[in-house]
Amino acid sequence: MDWLVDPFEVSFVRQALWAGVLVSLLCALAGTWVVLRGLAFLGDAMSHGMLLGVAVASMAGGSVLLGALLSAGGMAFGVSLLGRSGRLSQDTSIGLLFAGMLSLGVIVVSHSQSFAVDLTGFLFGDVLAVGGRDLAGLGVALAVTALVAVLGHRLFVALAFDMRKAHTLGMRPRLAHVLMLGLVTLAIVASFHIVGTLLVFGLLIGPPAAAALWARRIPTIMLGAALLGTASTMIGLVVSWHAATAAGATIAAVAVGLFFLSALGDGLRHRISRKAIAA
């Protein structure tokens, strides 16, 4: 069992593990609603559309986190604004804003000769370089996300399953939608500068989607997603240590791989059930 324990005897790998666990918890809370509401494309657009804000803030010598927050918030606001007109589908609105903001971000990056390395960090992160302040920031973001998730749970449930009924019952689905987008924005912005947009999106979608195949209650899906995200982090760090692969990308690959294993198991379960009924 030494091969399993050895990586975590190194301090920066332990720090990476804690960061991955916190990101997994964040993404479990926000990603469950992304999966249930079918907002995966929006999550992808927000995670990559942040490039514009990150690039501008970096070149201006400002806060990268603030730039990312403004960019992701602008994406969420734009999608909500275009969706109100009713003339464009949500996918179309997201696609237009995604392409526009990502293109502008690449244009800004192309004018900087020193931003290429930072762009790699933006996409793939450096989870092995996590420090104490990073962990503290993730902890604060997790606390805020958990508070909003608890207080807005009934609104989110109504929005996820029957928006018209939620409106009829006076549950303010538009407010619920804004709060839900806020959860997704917070999870992505709080995590990307540590683990990169690739890992954030992988943990935001993979574990909740895998858990949703087996669980029927929303808290159970969130718990399953948190456990799968944590397992992905541990497995990914061990594989990365021994195979000398990029840690963030390996964790994301494991998270997606666990989803496909879950989907395979779910398919076998239904096939066995059908055969048992037929017999």
C-alpha positions as CSV (number, residue, x, y, z in Angstrom):
1,M,0.0,0.0,0.0
2,D,3.0,2.3,0.0
3,W,2.3,3.4,-3.6
4,L,-1.0,4.7,-2.3
5,V,0.3,6.6,0.7
6,D,3.7,7.8,-0.6
7,P,2.4,10.8,-2.7
8,F,0.6,12.3,0.4
9,E,3.7,12.3,2.5
10,V,4.8,15.3,0.5
11,S,3.3,18.6,1.8
12,F,2.3,20.1,-1.5
13,V,0.4,17.0,-2.5
14,R,-1.5,17.1,0.8
15,Q,-2.3,20.7,0.1
16,A,-3.5,19.7,-3.4
17,L,-5.7,17.0,-1.8
18,W,-7.4,19.5,0.5
19,A,-7.9,21.9,-2.4
20,G,-9.5,19.2,-4.5
21,V,-11.8,18.2,-1.6
22,L,-13.0,21.8,-1.1
23,V,-13.5,22.2,-4.9
24,S,-15.4,18.9,-5.0
25,L,-17.7,20.1,-2.2
26,L,-18.2,23.4,-4.0
27,C,-18.9,21.7,-7.3
28,A,-21.2,19.1,-5.7
29,L,-23.5,21.9,-4.3
30,A,-23.5,24.0,-7.5
31,G,-23.1,21.2,-10.1
32,T,-26.1,19.2,-8.9
33,W,-28.3,22.1,-10.0
34,V,-26.3,22.5,-13.3
35,V,-27.1,18.8,-14.1
36,L,-30.7,18.9,-13.0
37,R,-31.4,22.2,-14.9
38,G,-29.5,21.1,-18.0
39,L,-27.0,24.1,-17.7
40,A,-23.9,22.2,-18.6
41,F,-23.3,24.4,-21.7
42,L,-23.7,27.5,-19.5
43,G,-21.1,26.2,-17.0
44,D,-18.7,25.5,-19.8
45,A,-19.3,29.0,-21.3
46,M,-18.8,30.7,-18.0
47,S,-15.6,28.8,-17.2
48,H,-14.0,29.6,-20.5
49,G,-15.6,33.1,-21.0
50,M,-13.7,34.2,-17.9
51,L,-10.6,34.4,-20.1
52,L,-11.5,38.0,-21.1
53,G,-11.7,39.3,-17.6
54,V,-8.6,37.4,-16.5
55,A,-6.6,38.7,-19.5
56,V,-7.7,42.3,-19.0
57,A,-7.1,42.2,-15.2
58,S,-3.6,40.6,-15.7
59,M,-2.4,43.1,-18.3
60,A,-3.8,46.0,-16.2
61,G,-2.1,44.8,-13.1
62,G,-5.4,44.3,-11.3
63,S,-7.0,41.4,-9.4
64,V,-7.3,38.3,-11.6
65,L,-10.1,37.1,-9.3
66,L,-12.1,40.3,-9.7
67,G,-11.6,40.2,-13.5
68,A,-12.9,36.6,-13.5
69,L,-15.8,37.5,-11.4
70,L,-16.8,40.4,-13.6
71,S,-16.5,38.3,-16.7
72,A,-18.4,35.4,-15.4
73,G,-21.1,37.7,-13.9
74,G,-21.3,39.5,-17.2
75,M,-21.9,36.2,-18.9
76,A,-24.6,35.2,-16.5
77,F,-26.3,38.6,-16.7
78,G,-26.1,38.6,-20.5
79,V,-27.7,35.1,-20.7
80,S,-30.5,36.2,-18.4
81,L,-31.1,39.4,-20.3
82,L,-31.2,37.7,-23.7
83,G,-33.4,35.0,-22.4
84,R,-36.1,37.4,-21.3
85,S,-36.8,38.5,-24.9
86,G,-38.1,35.0,-25.8
87,R,-36.8,35.4,-29.4
88,L,-33.6,33.5,-28.8
89,S,-33.2,30.1,-27.1
90,Q,-31.0,29.9,-24.1
91,D,-28.5,27.7,-26.0
92,T,-28.3,30.3,-28.7
93,S,-27.7,33.2,-26.2
94,I,-25.1,31.2,-24.4
95,G,-23.3,30.3,-27.6
96,L,-23.2,33.8,-28.9
97,L,-21.9,35.2,-25.6
98,F,-19.4,32.3,-25.2
99,A,-17.9,32.8,-28.7
100,G,-17.8,36.6,-28.3
101,M,-16.2,36.7,-24.9
102,L,-13.7,33.9,-25.7
103,S,-12.7,35.6,-28.9
104,L,-12.2,39.0,-27.2
105,G,-10.1,37.2,-24.6
106,V,-7.9,35.5,-27.2
107,I,-7.5,38.9,-28.9
108,V,-6.3,40.5,-25.6
109,V,-4.0,37.6,-25.0
110,S,-2.5,37.8,-28.5
111,H,-1.3,41.4,-27.7
112,S,0.7,40.2,-24.7
113,Q,4.0,38.3,-25.2
114,S,4.1,37.2,-21.6
115,F,0.6,35.9,-21.1
116,A,1.1,32.5,-22.8
117,V,2.2,30.7,-19.6
118,D,-0.7,32.3,-17.6
119,L,-3.1,31.1,-20.3
120,T,-1.9,27.5,-19.7
121,G,-2.5,28.0,-16.0
122,F,-5.9,29.4,-16.8
123,L,-6.9,26.3,-18.7
124,F,-5.2,23.6,-16.6
125,G,-4.3,25.2,-13.3
126,D,-1.6,24.2,-10.9
127,V,-3.2,22.3,-8.1
128,L,0.2,21.3,-6.7
129,A,1.0,25.0,-6.0
130,V,-1.9,25.6,-3.7
131,G,-1.1,27.6,-0.6
132,G,-2.8,28.3,2.8
133,R,-4.5,31.5,1.5
134,D,-5.9,29.6,-1.4
135,L,-7.4,27.0,0.9
136,A,-8.8,29.7,3.2
137,G,-10.5,31.4,0.1
138,L,-12.0,28.1,-1.0
139,G,-13.3,27.5,2.6
140,V,-15.0,30.9,2.6
141,A,-16.5,30.3,-0.8
142,L,-17.8,26.9,0.3
143,A,-19.4,28.4,3.4
144,V,-21.2,31.0,1.3
145,T,-22.3,28.4,-1.3
146,A,-23.6,26.1,1.4
147,L,-25.6,28.9,3.0
148,V,-27.2,30.0,-0.3
149,A,-27.9,26.3,-1.2
150,V,-29.7,25.7,2.1
151,L,-31.7,29.0,2.1
152,G,-32.7,28.7,-1.6
153,H,-33.3,24.9,-1.6
154,R,-37.1,25.1,-2.0
155,L,-36.8,27.7,-4.7
156,F,-34.2,25.7,-6.6
157,V,-36.3,22.5,-6.4
158,A,-39.4,24.3,-7.8
159,L,-37.3,25.9,-10.6
160,A,-35.6,22.6,-11.5
161,F,-38.8,20.5,-11.9
162,D,-41.6,22.9,-12.9
163,M,-40.9,26.5,-13.5
164,R,-44.5,27.4,-14.4
165,K,-45.9,25.8,-11.2
166,A,-43.2,27.6,-9.2
167,H,-44.4,30.9,-10.8
168,T,-48.0,30.0,-10.0
169,L,-47.2,29.3,-6.4
170,G,-45.4,32.7,-6.1
171,M,-42.0,31.2,-5.6
172,R,-40.2,33.7,-7.8
173,P,-38.5,31.5,-10.3
174,R,-36.5,34.4,-11.8
175,L,-34.9,35.1,-8.5
176,A,-34.2,31.4,-8.0
177,H,-32.6,31.4,-11.5
178,V,-30.4,34.4,-10.6
179,L,-29.3,32.8,-7.3
180,M,-28.6,29.5,-9.0
181,L,-26.4,31.3,-11.6
182,G,-24.7,33.0,-8.6
183,L,-23.9,29.6,-7.1
184,V,-22.3,28.4,-10.4
185,T,-20.4,31.6,-10.8
186,L,-19.0,31.5,-7.3
187,A,-17.9,27.9,-7.6
188,I,-16.2,28.5,-10.9
189,V,-14.5,31.8,-10.0
190,A,-13.4,30.6,-6.5
191,S,-11.7,27.5,-8.0
192,F,-10.4,28.3,-11.5
193,H,-7.2,30.1,-10.4
194,I,-6.2,27.1,-8.3
195,V,-7.2,24.1,-10.4
196,G,-7.9,25.7,-13.9
197,T,-11.1,25.8,-15.9
198,L,-10.7,22.2,-17.1
199,L,-10.7,20.7,-13.6
200,V,-13.5,23.0,-12.4
201,F,-15.8,22.0,-15.3
202,G,-14.9,18.3,-14.9
203,L,-15.9,18.3,-11.2
204,L,-18.9,20.5,-11.8
205,I,-20.5,18.1,-14.3
206,G,-18.9,14.6,-13.9
207,P,-19.6,13.7,-10.3
208,P,-23.2,15.1,-10.1
209,A,-24.1,13.5,-13.4
210,A,-22.8,10.1,-12.2
211,A,-24.6,10.4,-8.8
212,A,-27.9,11.4,-10.5
213,L,-28.0,8.1,-12.3
214,W,-28.4,6.3,-9.0
215,A,-29.9,8.7,-6.5
216,R,-33.4,10.1,-6.6
217,R,-33.2,12.7,-3.8
218,I,-31.3,15.9,-4.4
219,P,-29.3,15.8,-1.1
220,T,-28.3,12.3,-1.9
221,I,-27.1,13.4,-5.3
222,M,-25.0,16.2,-3.7
223,L,-23.5,13.7,-1.2
224,G,-22.7,11.2,-3.9
225,A,-21.2,14.0,-6.1
226,A,-19.0,15.2,-3.2
227,L,-17.8,11.6,-2.5
228,L,-17.1,11.0,-6.2
229,G,-15.3,14.3,-6.6
230,T,-13.1,13.6,-3.5
231,A,-12.4,10.1,-4.9
232,S,-11.5,11.6,-8.3
233,T,-9.1,14.0,-6.5
234,M,-7.3,11.2,-4.6
235,I,-7.1,8.8,-7.5
236,G,-6.0,11.6,-9.9
237,L,-3.2,12.7,-7.5
238,V,-1.9,9.2,-7.1
239,V,-2.0,8.5,-10.8
240,S,-0.4,11.8,-11.5
241,W,2.4,11.2,-9.0
242,H,3.3,7.7,-10.4
243,A,2.7,8.4,-14.1
244,A,4.2,11.9,-14.1
245,T,1.1,13.4,-15.7
246,A,-0.5,16.9,-15.2
247,A,-2.3,16.7,-11.9
248,G,-5.4,18.9,-12.8
249,A,-6.0,17.2,-16.1
250,T,-5.6,13.7,-14.5
251,I,-8.2,14.5,-11.8
252,A,-10.6,15.8,-14.4
253,A,-10.1,12.7,-16.5
254,V,-10.8,10.5,-13.5
255,A,-14.0,12.4,-12.7
256,V,-15.2,11.9,-16.3
257,G,-14.1,8.3,-16.3
258,L,-16.1,7.6,-13.1
259,F,-19.2,9.0,-14.8
260,F,-18.8,6.6,-17.7
261,L,-18.4,3.7,-15.2
262,S,-21.5,4.9,-13.4
263,A,-23.4,5.0,-16.7
264,L,-22.2,1.5,-17.6
265,G,-23.3,0.2,-14.2
266,D,-26.7,1.9,-14.5
267,G,-27.2,0.4,-18.0
268,L,-26.4,-3.1,-16.7
269,R,-28.7,-2.6,-13.7
270,H,-31.6,-1.7,-16.0
271,R,-30.9,-4.6,-18.3
272,I,-30.9,-7.0,-15.4
273,S,-34.1,-5.5,-14.1
274,R,-35.8,-5.9,-17.5
275,K,-34.7,-9.5,-17.8
276,A,-36.0,-10.3,-14.3
277,I,-39.4,-8.7,-15.1
278,A,-39.5,-10.7,-18.4
279,A,-38.8,-13.9,-16.6
